[in-house]
Amino acid sequence: MKKVTALLLGICLVAAGISGCGGNGAARSTGGGKPQVEAEEQKAEGAQASETITVTDHTGVQVELPAQVNRVVVTDILPLPSILTVFLGSGEKIVGMSPASMSAAQSGLLGELFPDVLNASTDFISGSDVNMEELMKLEPDVVFFNAGSKELGESLRSAGFAAVGISVNKWEYNAIETYDQWIALLSEIFPEKGDTSERVSEYSRKVCEDIQKRVSSVSGEEKRDILFLFNYSDTTMITSGKRFFGQFWCDAVGGRNVAEEVAAENSNAVINMEQVYEWDPDVIFITNFTPAQPEDLYENAVGQDDWSSVKAVENREVYKLPLGTYRSYTPSTDTPMTLLWMAKNVYPSLFEDVDMTEEVKAYYKDMYGVELTDSQVERMYHPGREAAKGYKK
C-alpha cells in the first residue's frame, strides 16, 4: 500500500509542478516602458472587476461572495470547520462555528495543530438555532449551512448573509465522493489553494480503488458482518441504517452492514440486544458521537446489556472510530485514512503490509503540509470519551 501511495503522491506533485511552471511563465511576460504601464492598468481593472465571485451551492442557489473571503462562519454542517482549517492551512478565517464542531477541535488534533481555530465564537448558535443578531456581530463574508436545513438557509439569506448550502446526502452518503465535492466547492471560493482539490480527490480514489482490489477476493459468505454503534447508553442503542454513512463504510471495505435490511429507508435505527444477538456481528465500530468505548462492551458496563456472547466481543474486535481533525464517521480530512484503517481492521490478513502510522503521516505531510508525530497519530486512533463532548443528539 505504501508503494502505491508513494507513486500516487509523486504523480500528484509532478502535476502540481507543471501547473506552477505555467503560472510563473505568465508572470514574467511583462516588459518595461509603456507595455508595462498598460499591463498594470489592466491588472488594476481586473482586480476591480473581480471584487466579487459567484458560486453555485449544493442547493442549486447562486451566491455572490467577496473575491477575497476573510471571515467564515459555519453553522450546522459540523465537519466543515475542520476541513476548511486544514484546507486553508490555518483557522484564522474561521470566526464562528457550532459548539459541537468546537468540542471536536478541542478534543482531537485540530486545535493542537491549528490553535487559531479555537478563537472562533460559538455564542451565535445553540443546537440548530442561530441567533441572527449575534451572527451579525461576527461580520462574516460567508456563512456555510447544512443544505438540508432549508429554513435556516432562507433565514440567513433573508437576514442579508451570503449563505452557502453544503450537502450531506446529495451523493448517497458516499464519504469519499462527498468530501471530494466539498473540497471542489471550497476551491472555487478559495482559488488560491490551487490544485489541492484535484490532488485530494485523486488520492482518495486511489486509496479506495486499492482497498476494493484487495477485498475483491472475499466471497459473499466470507464477507464480515459489521455493526455500527452510532449512539449507545443505558437508555438508547442506535445503529446506522442503509441511508447513512455506515452503509458506505461497510460497502467500501467489502463488509456487510447488519442493519441494512431493518433500516433500509432510514439513516439511523433504534435497536436492542435481542437484535444484536440475532445479527451476531463479526466487527463493531463505535462512533465518536457517543462516549461509549470498546471496554464498555467487553466489561458489560452499560445498563443491563450482556455482550459476552457476541462474536465481535468474544474476539475483541470492537473499535472506536478515529478522531483526528473531526469525528471520522462523517466526511472529513481523515476520510481516506479512516477507510484504510477500517479495511485493515475488518480484513487484517489482507492489509498486513499497511503501517497506518506511516500512511497517516505521509498523507498529512504530502497533501496538506502538516507533519504529525507518532504520538499524535496514536491519539488520533485511540480517542477517549471526551470525543463526544459537546455533541447533542
LOLO-401413 format. One line per field, with one value per residue (C-alpha): residue number from 1; chain; x, y, z. Coordinates in steps of 0.25 Angstrom, whole numbers, padded with zeros to 4 digits, always signed. Example, Ala and Ser with C-alpha at 12.3 -4.5 7.8 and 13.67 -1.06 7.14 Angstrom:
<recs>
num [1,2]
chaine [A,A]
px [+0049,+0055]
py [-0018,-0004]
pz [+0031,+0029]
</recs>
This chain:
<recs>
num [1,2,3,4,5,6,7,8,9,10,11,12,13,14,15,16,17,18,19,20,21,22,23,24,25,26,27,28,29,30,31,32,33,34,35,36,37,38,39,40,41,42,43,44,45,46,47,48,49,50,51,52,53,54,55,56,57,58,59,60,61,62,63,64,65,66,67,68,69,70,71,72,73,74,75,76,77,78,79,80,81,82,83,84,85,86,87,88,89,90,91,92,93,94,95,96,97,98,99,100,101,102,103,104,105,106,107,108,109,110,111,112,113,114,115,116,117,118,119,120,121,122,123,124,125,126,127,128,129,130,131,132,133,134,135,136,137,138,139,140,141,142,143,144,145,146,147,148,149,150,151,152,153,154,155,156,157,158,159,160,161,162,163,164,165,166,167,168,169,170,171,172,173,174,175,176,177,178,179,180,181,182,183,184,185,186,187,188,189,190,191,192,193,194,195,196,197,198,199,200,201,202,203,204,205,206,207,208,209,210,211,212,213,214,215,216,217,218,219,220,221,222,223,224,225,226,227,228,229,230,231,232,233,234,235,236,237,238,239,240,241,242,243,244,245,246,247,248,249,250,251,252,253,254,255,256,257,258,259,260,261,262,263,264,265,266,267,268,269,270,271,272,273,274,275,276,277,278,279,280,281,282,283,284,285,286,287,288,289,290,291,292,293,294,295,296,297,298,299,300,301,302,303,304,305,306,307,308,309,310,311,312,313,314,315,316,317,318,319,320,321,322,323,324,325,326,327,328,329,330,331,332,333,334,335,336,337,338,339,340,341,342,343,344,345,346,347,348,349,350,351,352,353,354,355,356,357,358,359,360,361,362,363,364,365,366,367,368,369,370,371,372,373,374,375,376,377,378,379,380,381,382,383,384,385,386,387,388,389,390,391,392,393]
chaine [A,A,A,A,A,A,A,A,A,A,A,A,A,A,A,A,A,A,A,A,A,A,A,A,A,A,A,A,A,A,A,A,A,A,A,A,A,A,A,A,A,A,A,A,A,A,A,A,A,A,A,A,A,A,A,A,A,A,A,A,A,A,A,A,A,A,A,A,A,A,A,A,A,A,A,A,A,A,A,A,A,A,A,A,A,A,A,A,A,A,A,A,A,A,A,A,A,A,A,A,A,A,A,A,A,A,A,A,A,A,A,A,A,A,A,A,A,A,A,A,A,A,A,A,A,A,A,A,A,A,A,A,A,A,A,A,A,A,A,A,A,A,A,A,A,A,A,A,A,A,A,A,A,A,A,A,A,A,A,A,A,A,A,A,A,A,A,A,A,A,A,A,A,A,A,A,A,A,A,A,A,A,A,A,A,A,A,A,A,A,A,A,A,A,A,A,A,A,A,A,A,A,A,A,A,A,A,A,A,A,A,A,A,A,A,A,A,A,A,A,A,A,A,A,A,A,A,A,A,A,A,A,A,A,A,A,A,A,A,A,A,A,A,A,A,A,A,A,A,A,A,A,A,A,A,A,A,A,A,A,A,A,A,A,A,A,A,A,A,A,A,A,A,A,A,A,A,A,A,A,A,A,A,A,A,A,A,A,A,A,A,A,A,A,A,A,A,A,A,A,A,A,A,A,A,A,A,A,A,A,A,A,A,A,A,A,A,A,A,A,A,A,A,A,A,A,A,A,A,A,A,A,A,A,A,A,A,A,A,A,A,A,A,A,A,A,A,A,A,A,A,A,A,A,A,A,A,A,A,A,A,A,A,A,A,A,A,A,A,A,A,A,A,A,A,A,A,A,A,A,A,A,A,A,A,A,A,A,A,A,A,A,A]
px [+0000,+0011,+0018,+0004,+0003,+0017,+0015,+0002,+0008,+0019,+0009,+0001,+0014,+0018,+0004,+0006,+0019,+0014,+0003,+0013,+0023,+0011,+0007,+0022,+0024,+0012,+0016,+0030,+0024,+0022,+0033,+0037,+0032,+0018,+0014,+0017,+0008,-0003,-0001,-0002,-0015,-0021,-0017,-0024,-0036,-0036,-0035,-0047,-0055,-0053,-0057,-0068,-0069,-0082,-0083,-0094,-0096,-0101,-0116,-0114,-0114,-0104,-0098,-0089,-0077,-0065,-0054,-0045,-0053,-0046,-0057,-0064,-0076,-0080,-0094,-0099,-0090,-0081,-0069,-0067,-0059,-0048,-0048,-0047,-0036,-0027,-0030,-0026,-0014,-0020,-0032,-0030,-0042,-0052,-0059,-0071,-0075,-0084,-0081,-0081,-0070,-0062,-0062,-0057,-0046,-0042,-0043,-0036,-0023,-0029,-0027,-0013,-0009,-0016,-0018,-0024,-0037,-0040,-0042,-0055,-0068,-0079,-0089,-0097,-0103,-0110,-0113,-0119,-0124,-0116,-0117,-0116,-0112,-0100,-0097,-0097,-0087,-0077,-0078,-0076,-0073,-0079,-0088,-0088,-0100,-0105,-0113,-0123,-0127,-0135,-0142,-0128,-0123,-0135,-0134,-0119,-0122,-0133,-0124,-0115,-0104,-0096,-0101,-0095,-0102,-0093,-0100,-0098,-0107,-0106,-0096,-0103,-0095,-0082,-0072,-0061,-0070,-0076,-0062,-0058,-0070,-0068,-0053,-0057,-0067,-0057,-0047,-0056,-0057,-0042,-0036,-0022,-0021,-0018,-0019,-0022,-0036,-0030,-0019,-0028,-0039,-0028,-0022,-0035,-0040,-0027,-0028,-0042,-0038,-0027,-0036,-0046,-0035,-0031,-0045,-0050,-0045,-0055,-0067,-0082,-0081,-0068,-0072,-0071,-0083,-0082,-0090,-0088,-0092,-0095,-0100,-0100,-0104,-0112,-0125,-0122,-0115,-0115,-0108,-0106,-0117,-0115,-0117,-0105,-0090,-0089,-0094,-0084,-0072,-0077,-0079,-0065,-0057,-0064,-0073,-0088,-0096,-0104,-0115,-0116,-0130,-0137,-0133,-0134,-0140,-0135,-0122,-0121,-0129,-0132,-0129,-0127,-0119,-0128,-0126,-0111,-0111,-0119,-0108,-0096,-0087,-0072,-0068,-0073,-0070,-0073,-0074,-0069,-0084,-0085,-0076,-0077,-0063,-0060,-0057,-0071,-0075,-0064,-0068,-0083,-0082,-0095,-0108,-0112,-0107,-0099,-0089,-0081,-0087,-0086,-0075,-0068,-0067,-0062,-0051,-0048,-0052,-0059,-0053,-0054,-0054,-0043,-0043,-0033,-0038,-0052,-0061,-0057,-0071,-0075,-0067,-0054,-0040,-0037,-0047,-0037,-0029,-0041,-0045,-0032,-0031,-0045,-0042,-0029,-0038,-0049,-0039,-0025,-0019,-0021,-0015,-0003,+0007,+0000,+0006,-0005,+0005,+0014,+0002,-0005,+0008,+0011,-0003,-0004,+0010,+0009,-0006,-0006,+0008,+0005,+0015,+0009,+0017,+0015,+0009,-0001,-0005,-0006,-0016,-0024,-0027,-0030,-0039,-0045,-0059,-0058,-0058,-0073,-0074,-0082,-0090,-0105,-0114]
py [+0000,+0010,+0008,+0011,+0023,+0028,+0026,+0034,+0045,+0046,+0047,+0058,+0066,+0066,+0071,+0082,+0085,+0087,+0096,+0104,+0106,+0111,+0121,+0126,+0128,+0137,+0145,+0148,+0152,+0167,+0176,+0190,+0204,+0207,+0192,+0190,+0203,+0197,+0183,+0190,+0197,+0184,+0178,+0188,+0188,+0173,+0174,+0184,+0175,+0163,+0169,+0158,+0144,+0135,+0121,+0111,+0104,+0090,+0094,+0100,+0114,+0124,+0132,+0145,+0145,+0155,+0151,+0151,+0143,+0146,+0143,+0130,+0125,+0110,+0107,+0093,+0086,+0081,+0075,+0087,+0096,+0085,+0083,+0098,+0099,+0088,+0092,+0107,+0103,+0112,+0114,+0129,+0131,+0123,+0133,+0125,+0110,+0101,+0096,+0082,+0086,+0093,+0082,+0072,+0083,+0083,+0068,+0064,+0069,+0081,+0091,+0086,+0087,+0100,+0107,+0119,+0112,+0111,+0126,+0124,+0128,+0118,+0128,+0131,+0116,+0107,+0093,+0097,+0111,+0122,+0136,+0145,+0157,+0150,+0145,+0159,+0163,+0153,+0161,+0148,+0149,+0135,+0126,+0111,+0103,+0089,+0089,+0080,+0092,+0099,+0108,+0112,+0115,+0124,+0131,+0134,+0140,+0148,+0154,+0158,+0148,+0141,+0127,+0115,+0101,+0089,+0076,+0063,+0053,+0058,+0047,+0036,+0037,+0033,+0039,+0039,+0046,+0055,+0060,+0062,+0071,+0079,+0082,+0085,+0096,+0101,+0102,+0111,+0120,+0120,+0119,+0122,+0107,+0103,+0089,+0084,+0079,+0070,+0064,+0061,+0055,+0046,+0042,+0038,+0030,+0023,+0018,+0013,+0006,-0001,-0006,-0011,-0019,-0025,-0029,-0034,-0048,-0048,-0056,-0054,-0064,-0059,-0045,-0040,-0034,-0020,-0013,+0002,+0007,+0022,+0025,+0015,+0018,+0011,+0016,+0016,+0008,+0014,+0008,+0013,+0009,+0008,+0022,+0028,+0027,+0014,+0007,+0014,+0009,-0005,-0006,+0001,-0009,-0021,-0024,-0025,-0015,-0024,-0013,-0011,-0018,-0014,+0001,+0001,+0014,+0021,+0028,+0022,+0011,+0009,-0006,-0015,-0026,-0037,-0031,-0031,-0046,-0049,-0042,-0047,-0037,-0040,-0026,-0014,+0001,+0011,+0026,+0038,+0043,+0035,+0034,+0018,+0011,-0003,-0007,-0004,-0015,-0024,-0022,-0021,-0007,-0001,-0003,-0018,-0022,-0034,-0034,-0046,-0056,-0046,-0051,-0037,-0036,-0050,-0048,-0034,-0027,-0015,-0002,+0013,+0021,+0031,+0046,+0053,+0067,+0063,+0051,+0042,+0035,+0047,+0052,+0059,+0062,+0048,+0041,+0033,+0029,+0025,+0016,+0009,+0007,+0001,-0008,-0013,-0016,-0023,-0032,-0031,-0042,-0034,-0022,-0027,-0019,-0006,+0002,+0012,+0022,+0023,+0024,+0035,+0043,+0043,+0047,+0059,+0064,+0062,+0066,+0078,+0081,+0076,+0068,+0059,+0051,+0037,+0041,+0050,+0038,+0029,+0039,+0040,+0025,+0024,+0035,+0036,+0038,+0053,+0052,+0052,+0065,+0076,+0067,+0067,+0056]
pz [+0000,+0004,-0010,-0017,-0008,-0011,-0026,-0026,-0018,-0028,-0039,-0031,-0029,-0043,-0047,-0037,-0043,-0057,-0052,-0044,-0056,-0065,-0055,-0053,-0068,-0070,-0058,-0065,-0079,-0075,-0081,-0078,-0082,-0088,-0089,-0074,-0071,-0079,-0072,-0059,-0063,-0068,-0055,-0047,-0056,-0054,-0039,-0039,-0048,-0039,-0025,-0025,-0029,-0031,-0027,-0028,-0015,-0013,-0013,-0027,-0022,-0028,-0017,-0018,-0009,-0008,-0017,-0004,+0007,+0020,+0031,+0031,+0039,+0039,+0046,+0045,+0036,+0047,+0040,+0031,+0041,+0042,+0027,+0024,+0034,+0028,+0014,+0017,+0026,+0037,+0045,+0045,+0035,+0044,+0053,+0056,+0058,+0065,+0079,+0074,+0064,+0075,+0084,+0074,+0071,+0086,+0088,+0075,+0068,+0060,+0072,+0075,+0060,+0057,+0071,+0064,+0061,+0076,+0075,+0067,+0074,+0077,+0084,+0072,+0071,+0081,+0074,+0061,+0066,+0060,+0067,+0055,+0064,+0070,+0056,+0050,+0060,+0054,+0041,+0032,+0018,+0016,+0025,+0022,+0026,+0024,+0011,+0017,+0027,+0017,+0027,+0032,+0019,+0016,+0029,+0027,+0013,+0018,+0028,+0017,+0019,+0007,+0011,+0004,+0006,+0007,+0005,+0013,+0005,-0009,-0012,-0005,+0007,+0000,+0009,-0002,-0012,-0002,+0003,-0011,-0015,-0002,-0006,-0020,-0016,-0005,-0017,-0024,-0012,-0009,-0022,-0016,-0012,-0026,-0029,-0015,-0019,-0031,-0022,-0011,-0020,-0027,-0014,-0008,-0020,-0022,-0007,-0009,-0022,-0015,-0004,-0014,-0021,-0008,-0003,-0017,-0013,-0002,-0006,-0001,+0010,+0015,+0016,+0030,+0037,+0043,+0053,+0056,+0069,+0066,+0080,+0092,+0106,+0117,+0110,+0096,+0085,+0071,+0059,+0044,+0034,+0019,+0016,+0025,+0025,+0032,+0019,+0011,+0020,+0020,+0005,+0003,+0011,+0006,+0018,+0021,+0029,+0038,+0039,+0024,+0023,+0036,+0033,+0018,+0017,+0030,+0033,+0048,+0055,+0069,+0073,+0085,+0090,+0084,+0070,+0073,+0077,+0064,+0056,+0064,+0057,+0054,+0056,+0063,+0061,+0071,+0067,+0074,+0075,+0087,+0100,+0099,+0098,+0094,+0108,+0112,+0103,+0108,+0122,+0121,+0127,+0121,+0127,+0128,+0114,+0113,+0101,+0105,+0095,+0083,+0073,+0072,+0087,+0089,+0078,+0083,+0070,+0075,+0071,+0074,+0061,+0060,+0064,+0056,+0051,+0053,+0057,+0045,+0043,+0035,+0023,+0028,+0024,+0030,+0021,+0012,+0024,+0032,+0021,+0020,+0036,+0035,+0024,+0032,+0044,+0036,+0028,+0035,+0027,+0014,+0019,+0027,+0019,+0023,+0034,+0038,+0045,+0033,+0024,+0032,+0034,+0019,+0015,+0024,+0020,+0005,+0004,+0014,+0018,+0033,+0040,+0050,+0061,+0065,+0078,+0070,+0061,+0073,+0080,+0067,+0066,+0081,+0085,+0099,+0104,+0103,+0088,+0089,+0098,+0092,+0082,+0085,+0080]
</recs>
